[in-house]
Amino acid sequence: MEFVASGRVVRSSEVSRHFGELLDKLDQGELIVLRHGRPEAVIVDFQRYEQLHQELKELRALVDHLHLCLEIEQRRGDRVLPAEAVAKELGLE
């Protein structure tokens, strides 16, 4: 089983007994919590959570943008129009 390289692995029983101490050490990296020997949760400090959340929002926006570009490309096909023709199609003459 491979875990995040920077993460430290703790058992859920350790978390319940030493929660405050573990929170104090979150600046050393996230904690991967095992329950019955399997990864069950990850504990990260709030600043890191906000950073990850922002990165996720940006990645989702990028994916949406890429999907839109692909859809435009598919609809356009091989058709290449000069600027004047585009203006005419859009009624901008």
C-alpha positions as CSV (number, residue, x, y, z in Angstrom):
1,M,0.0,0.0,0.0
2,E,1.5,3.3,-1.1
3,F,0.6,6.5,0.8
4,V,1.4,10.2,0.1
5,A,5.1,10.6,0.5
6,S,4.9,13.6,2.7
7,G,2.2,12.2,4.9
8,R,2.6,10.5,8.2
9,V,0.5,7.5,8.9
10,V,-1.3,7.1,12.3
11,R,-3.9,4.6,13.6
12,S,-7.3,6.0,14.5
13,S,-6.7,4.9,18.1
14,E,-3.6,7.1,18.2
15,V,-5.7,10.0,16.9
16,S,-8.3,9.6,19.6
17,R,-5.7,9.5,22.3
18,H,-3.3,12.2,21.0
19,F,-5.5,14.5,18.9
20,G,-4.2,17.8,20.4
21,E,-0.6,16.8,20.0
22,L,-1.2,15.6,16.4
23,L,-2.9,18.9,15.6
24,D,0.1,20.8,16.9
25,K,2.4,18.9,14.5
26,L,0.3,19.4,11.3
27,D,3.0,21.9,10.1
28,Q,5.1,18.8,9.5
29,G,2.6,17.5,6.9
30,E,-0.7,15.8,6.7
31,L,-1.7,12.8,8.7
32,I,-3.1,9.7,7.0
33,V,-5.4,8.0,9.5
34,L,-5.7,4.2,9.3
35,R,-8.8,2.3,10.5
36,H,-8.4,-1.5,10.6
37,G,-5.1,-1.1,8.7
38,R,-6.7,0.8,5.8
39,P,-6.5,4.6,4.9
40,E,-9.7,6.1,6.2
41,A,-9.1,9.9,6.4
42,V,-6.5,12.6,6.0
43,I,-6.0,15.4,8.5
44,V,-4.4,18.6,7.1
45,D,-4.0,22.1,8.6
46,F,-6.6,24.6,7.5
47,Q,-4.2,26.7,5.5
48,R,-3.3,23.7,3.4
49,Y,-6.9,22.7,3.0
50,E,-7.8,26.2,1.7
51,Q,-4.8,26.0,-0.7
52,L,-5.9,22.6,-2.0
53,H,-9.5,23.8,-2.3
54,Q,-8.4,26.8,-4.4
55,E,-6.2,24.6,-6.6
56,L,-9.2,22.3,-7.2
57,K,-11.5,25.2,-8.1
58,E,-8.8,26.4,-10.6
59,L,-8.3,23.0,-12.1
60,R,-12.1,22.5,-12.5
61,A,-12.3,25.9,-14.3
62,L,-9.4,24.9,-16.5
63,V,-11.1,21.5,-17.4
64,D,-14.4,23.4,-18.2
65,H,-12.4,25.7,-20.4
66,L,-10.7,22.9,-22.2
67,H,-14.0,21.1,-22.7
68,L,-15.4,24.3,-24.2
69,C,-12.4,24.7,-26.5
70,L,-12.8,21.1,-27.7
71,E,-16.5,21.5,-28.3
72,I,-15.8,24.7,-30.3
73,E,-13.1,22.9,-32.3
74,Q,-15.4,20.0,-33.0
75,R,-18.2,22.2,-34.2
76,R,-15.8,24.2,-36.3
77,G,-14.2,21.2,-37.9
78,D,-11.8,22.1,-40.7
79,R,-13.7,25.3,-41.5
80,V,-11.5,28.3,-41.4
81,L,-13.1,31.6,-42.0
82,P,-11.6,35.0,-42.6
83,A,-12.4,37.7,-40.0
84,E,-14.8,39.4,-42.4
85,A,-16.8,36.2,-42.8
86,V,-17.0,35.8,-39.0
87,A,-18.2,39.4,-38.6
88,K,-20.8,38.8,-41.3
89,E,-22.0,35.6,-39.6
90,L,-22.3,37.4,-36.3
91,G,-24.1,40.3,-37.9
92,L,-21.3,42.7,-37.0
93,E,-20.8,44.3,-40.5
